[in-house]
Amino acid sequence: MTEPFAEYDAPAPSPLAAGPIPDLDGATSTGHPRVDAALAALANVADEPPVQQIAPLTDAHHVLRETLDSIGDV
């Protein structure tokens, strides 16, 4: 018996997933201070219970959305 979807090739992982993530001291930067701050805030709550991650995740989503939306404005 063959495995279902055996011929299916899974998509490659996103190259962004392996990209630099700012250290808490800011040693690595995306070049966008608000994005760096949002990523640092996520790093600060990475080991916290999920309920404590909600606000930083929501904030990061807003910052990233605003940053991506502004790319067309340049």
N, C-alpha and C positions, 0 to 999 in steps of 0.2 A: 504494500500500500504506500502510495506517495504522500508526502506531507502537503497539506493545502498551502497554496501560495509559495511552493518551493522555488518557483522560477522568479518570484518577485524580488527585485533588488531594493533593499531599504534605502531611503535617501541618505546621502552623506550628511554627517553632522554639519551644522552651520559653522562657517569659519569665524563668525563673531563669538561663538561659544568659547573658543580657545584664545580670544583676544585678551589684551591687558585689562586687569581690573585694578582700580586705584587702591593702593595701600592706604591705611588709615592716616599715614603721615603725608600722603599726597605725592609719594615718590614716583608713582606711575600715574599718568594723566591722559584723559581722553582729549583734552584741549578745550573742553567745555566745563567751566567751573560748576554750573548747576548740575550737570550730569555727574561730574566727579563727586559732588556732595551727596547726590542721591545714591550713588553706588557705595559710598563710604557709609551712609546711614544703613543701607542693606547689610553691609558687612558687619556693622555693629550689632545687628539683631539676628545674625545668622544662626546663633545657637539658642536663641530665645524660643519660647513656645509660640506656635502659630498665631495666637491671638495678639501677641505683642509685635508681630511682623506685619500686621494688616496696614497700619498707618504708613510705615516706611515704604511698603510695596505700592500702596495707593499713590503716595507722593512721587515715587520713582516713575510710576506709569504716567502721571501727569507731566512730569518734567521731560520724559523721553518723548511723549506725544507732542508736546509743545516744541521741542527741539527738532523733531522730524518734520513737523508741519512748517516750521520756519525755514527749512532748507530751500523751499521754493521761493521764498521772499528775498533771497540773496541775489 
